């Protein structure tokens, strides 16, 4: 675990309650409930705000919303979000075989980092959809359908496999062999808009966490993964190297990239910003810095600025 910044009028000090590590553990696992709004239950038991970041959806358990929304972590860099009046069942929370079944309503997956060893599957009325690339994917139960706002997925139905790319949707309950059709990616609903806002908050949490790792506690860095950020009451995703934009256009720093190209200003906690000191960047590279919580027109993707990295 690592320390977090607290701001004063002129200085930034380091502080984190020692009990945070004991309360939340050293790492988050697939199935961790990261954020909730409104009415949310786990196997019929109400989920309160104090459970955010520590409650896990175990195999066979059902996470359900009433008038509310929920965000669940899958593999590092992948988030599943539930709309109002929706539910999912955890099938397998393994890092190499992550499976979730949609059993009611609508869900959206934001995949910021899909690695070759990941096997991310969303089941919808008996049809398996495997997420293969970084992107944004929407699933609905009635009718059973998947829409790819960005990325690529494979649909496994009977003995037939169908590939779906960016800007395509497919009705999952239709006759085998049906081809994906185009849809208007600009026509978004409330779940997409909520996911977009959550993606921005998570980019801000990444800023706060990475600055702390680089300046406050380099020894707390253990590589790509989730890092608990008490200021945002959320697990922050921190990539192992490089810098990339999420499918929503918000970016994520790695500690190595931040060391060379920190933004002029960064979020310490929600609504509070501070200036970042450049600790190692050559003067000729100073213009390459970026502020990840500001939406980019570049879309998703990674850049390494000469530091190395992978997509």
GIVENVEN-V943657 format. One record per residue. N is the residue number from 0. RES is the residue in one letter. SS is DSSP state (helix for helix, strand for strand, loop for the rest). Layout:
n: (N | N)
res: (RES | RES)
ss: (SS | SS)
This chain:
n: (0 | 1 | 2 | 3 | 4 | 5 | 6 | 7 | 8 | 9 | 10 | 11 | 12 | 13 | 14 | 15 | 16 | 17 | 18 | 19 | 20 | 21 | 22 | 23 | 24 | 25 | 26 | 27 | 28 | 29 | 30 | 31 | 32 | 33 | 34 | 35 | 36 | 37 | 38 | 39 | 40 | 41 | 42 | 43 | 44 | 45 | 46 | 47 | 48 | 49 | 50 | 51 | 52 | 53 | 54 | 55 | 56 | 57 | 58 | 59 | 60 | 61 | 62 | 63 | 64 | 65 | 66 | 67 | 68 | 69 | 70 | 71 | 72 | 73 | 74 | 75 | 76 | 77 | 78 | 79 | 80 | 81 | 82 | 83 | 84 | 85 | 86 | 87 | 88 | 89 | 90 | 91 | 92 | 93 | 94 | 95 | 96 | 97 | 98 | 99 | 100 | 101 | 102 | 103 | 104 | 105 | 106 | 107 | 108 | 109 | 110 | 111 | 112 | 113 | 114 | 115 | 116 | 117 | 118 | 119 | 120 | 121 | 122 | 123 | 124 | 125 | 126 | 127 | 128 | 129 | 130 | 131 | 132 | 133 | 134 | 135 | 136 | 137 | 138 | 139 | 140 | 141 | 142 | 143 | 144 | 145 | 146 | 147 | 148 | 149 | 150 | 151 | 152 | 153 | 154 | 155 | 156 | 157 | 158 | 159 | 160 | 161 | 162 | 163 | 164 | 165 | 166 | 167 | 168 | 169 | 170 | 171 | 172 | 173 | 174 | 175 | 176 | 177 | 178 | 179 | 180 | 181 | 182 | 183 | 184 | 185 | 186 | 187 | 188 | 189 | 190 | 191 | 192 | 193 | 194 | 195 | 196 | 197 | 198 | 199 | 200 | 201 | 202 | 203 | 204 | 205 | 206 | 207 | 208 | 209 | 210 | 211 | 212 | 213 | 214 | 215 | 216 | 217 | 218 | 219 | 220 | 221 | 222 | 223 | 224 | 225 | 226 | 227 | 228 | 229 | 230 | 231 | 232 | 233 | 234 | 235 | 236 | 237 | 238 | 239 | 240 | 241 | 242 | 243 | 244 | 245 | 246 | 247 | 248 | 249 | 250 | 251 | 252 | 253 | 254 | 255 | 256 | 257 | 258 | 259 | 260 | 261 | 262 | 263 | 264 | 265 | 266 | 267 | 268 | 269 | 270 | 271 | 272 | 273 | 274 | 275 | 276 | 277 | 278 | 279 | 280 | 281 | 282 | 283 | 284 | 285 | 286 | 287 | 288 | 289 | 290 | 291 | 292 | 293 | 294 | 295 | 296 | 297 | 298 | 299 | 300 | 301 | 302 | 303 | 304 | 305 | 306 | 307 | 308 | 309 | 310)
res: (X | X | X | X | X | X | X | X | X | X | X | X | X | X | X | X | X | X | X | X | X | X | X | X | X | X | X | X | X | X | X | X | X | X | X | X | X | X | X | X | X | X | X | X | X | X | X | X | X | X | X | X | X | X | X | X | X | X | X | X | X | X | X | X | X | X | X | X | X | X | X | X | X | X | X | X | X | X | X | X | X | X | X | X | X | X | X | X | X | X | X | X | X | X | X | X | X | X | X | X | X | X | X | X | X | X | X | X | X | X | X | X | X | X | X | X | X | X | X | X | X | X | X | X | X | X | X | X | X | X | X | X | X | X | X | X | X | X | X | X | X | X | X | X | X | X | X | X | X | X | X | X | X | X | X | X | X | X | X | X | X | X | X | X | X | X | X | X | X | X | X | X | X | X | X | X | X | X | X | X | X | X | X | X | X | X | X | X | X | X | X | X | X | X | X | X | X | X | X | X | X | X | X | X | X | X | X | X | X | X | X | X | X | X | X | X | X | X | X | X | X | X | X | X | X | X | X | X | X | X | X | X | X | X | X | X | X | X | X | X | X | X | X | X | X | X | X | X | X | X | X | X | X | X | X | X | X | X | X | X | X | X | X | X | X | X | X | X | X | X | X | X | X | X | X | X | X | X | X | X | X | X | X | X | X | X | X | X | X | X | X | X | X | X | X | X | X | X | X | X | X | X | X | X | X | X | X | X | X | X | X)
ss: (loop | loop | loop | strand | strand | strand | strand | loop | loop | loop | loop | strand | strand | strand | strand | loop | loop | loop | helix | helix | helix | helix | helix | helix | loop | loop | loop | loop | loop | loop | loop | strand | strand | strand | strand | strand | strand | strand | strand | strand | strand | strand | loop | loop | strand | strand | loop | loop | helix | helix | helix | loop | loop | loop | loop | strand | loop | loop | loop | loop | loop | strand | strand | strand | strand | strand | strand | strand | strand | strand | strand | strand | strand | loop | loop | loop | loop | strand | strand | strand | strand | strand | loop | loop | loop | loop | strand | strand | strand | strand | strand | strand | strand | loop | loop | loop | loop | strand | strand | strand | strand | strand | strand | strand | loop | strand | strand | strand | strand | strand | strand | loop | loop | loop | loop | loop | loop | loop | loop | strand | strand | strand | strand | strand | loop | loop | strand | strand | strand | strand | strand | loop | loop | loop | strand | strand | strand | strand | strand | strand | loop | loop | loop | loop | strand | strand | strand | strand | strand | strand | loop | strand | strand | strand | strand | strand | strand | loop | loop | strand | strand | strand | strand | strand | strand | loop | loop | strand | strand | strand | strand | loop | loop | loop | loop | loop | loop | loop | loop | loop | strand | strand | loop | loop | loop | loop | loop | loop | loop | helix | helix | helix | helix | helix | helix | helix | helix | helix | helix | helix | helix | helix | helix | helix | helix | helix | helix | helix | helix | helix | helix | helix | helix | helix | helix | helix | loop | helix | helix | helix | loop | loop | loop | loop | strand | strand | strand | strand | strand | loop | loop | loop | loop | strand | strand | strand | strand | strand | loop | loop | loop | loop | strand | strand | strand | loop | loop | loop | loop | loop | strand | strand | strand | loop | helix | helix | helix | helix | helix | helix | helix | loop | loop | loop | strand | strand | strand | strand | strand | loop | loop | strand | strand | strand | strand | loop | loop | loop | loop | loop | loop | loop | helix | helix | helix | helix | helix | helix | loop | loop | loop | loop | loop | loop | loop | loop | loop | loop | loop | loop | strand | strand | strand | loop | loop | loop | loop | loop | loop | loop | loop)
